[in-house]
Amino acid sequence: MVNRLKGYLGDLGYHVVLLGTALRYLPSLPRQLNRVLLYCFEMGYKTFPIVAILSFFIGAVLALQTGFALQQVGAQSFIGSIVGLSLCRELAPVMTAFLLSGRVGSATTAELASMKVYQEIDALQTMNISPEKILVMPRLVAAFIITPPLTMFSIFIGWFGGMVVAKYVNFISLSPTIYWRGMLDFMTQEDVTDGLIKGQIFGFFVILIACAQGLNTRGGPREIGFSVTRSVVVSMIFILFTDYFITQALL
Amino acid sequence: MTAVGKQNKCVGVCVENVGVSFGQVEVLKDISFSVDRGEIFVIMGPSGSGKSVLLRTLIGLLKPTTGRVLIGDMDASERETHQKIKSALVFQAGALFNSMTVYDNLAFYPREHRLAKEPEIQVKVEEALEMLSLQDAAKKIPAELSGGMRKRVAIARSLVMEPQLLLYDEPTSELDPTMAATISEVIATLREELNVTSVVVSHDRDLAENISDRMILLKKGSILASGTASEIMGQHTEEINEFFRPEIDVENPRFRRQSEEKVS
């Protein structure tokens, strides 16, 4: 039990040290713009389709569920506000971070773990090239840049999914004008901003966890798979755990 | 020690009472030796004797638990030392960057450190490729190369760094005898042409006999013998035979029975 606790604290410490080391290389950012753009492309472009599909259906299901309940009391006009608020304050940032962890985080961990196992990281160190400088820092910057627009897309597509269901499902049949009006009446710009901040924090730490798990891989090729699993699980726990505290802080 | 100059300064590589432990496990114990500038120094020993750990300590990937390693009077555990000396390590499996072509692998170091402009880098890379007869492999990715070619690419990548100290981890392992002899020749030629100090960790007796100036024999993390290859091979023949005896006892009746069953 004590050893396990020591292990967890050691892991936590490693994440903090990795973050500190990577941020120390921020001044080299202008020289690494190509890498940042490449990672932005990988994180944004490759995650976008799956974010779009998932967000559409999350918005749709949310509208369906609330629509079913609200039509019994004749309050369908509130669907827009409910879908709008829940998506931008909670569901979009959390789902985007989950997808980022599954799609990009796992690939990042696999790549770095494989580089570690096959001594590419050691080779970098013998060349006096810091892995934190060229492998971690550009990814963190890319995650910081790309997660707010990704979350924004998720919010818009979710809202659109909700609107489609609200309009075309028989027992709801809410006109898009009322749907959007309801949303605008109840929502403020702050709600969207809070969601984007949340998404940005989640995305940044998901990539940090992915890098740390990859670089901390020890042993043979079998460990690559274990590191990927650990990266996704730790990221998801982190997202759900910190979600509560960030939400409370932003209320 | 020959690498220590007149004013007691280390002029090559000086390993002084180095010990390395991982937790309670002592992998290296009180290791001391020195390597002269331009010398080919071979470290030999059976599996698990601490050869690779010693090599990683020399390149600064591991810090010694006790003692110190000096490279030209600078502490080898500091990264700045290796930046100044330009030491390079040729890894056993090459450790090539699998996502890049051979050309980009070679150009990576000067590009990343901005040591030269692209046309100059191109000249350097092409020279290194030519030296190791790798011109045809320039556009290939490491996965497309044979074991021998990967080793040569790893050596070429180190050459682009223009190192003063070149460390080799099992450079002839997993190679056929012809390719192993070629790699040995390459190591000797590099010393002759570039006066690179070379430290070679190897299991290969032929390599030690043919190209080493001096060598040490490691056993269970300690130095069993040091001297020239002919001295050590002459005085410690039995130990060396014992070290490199095949782990499978072919005289064992059980092994014989299994082999016969397989044949039948």
Interface residues (C-beta under 8 A of the other chain):
Chain A: S114 Y118 Q119 E120 D122 A123 Q125 T126 M127 N128 I129 I134
Chain B: R56 I59 G60 L61 R79 H82 Q83 S87 A88 L89 F91 A93 A95 L96 F97 N98 F108 Y109 E112 H113 M161
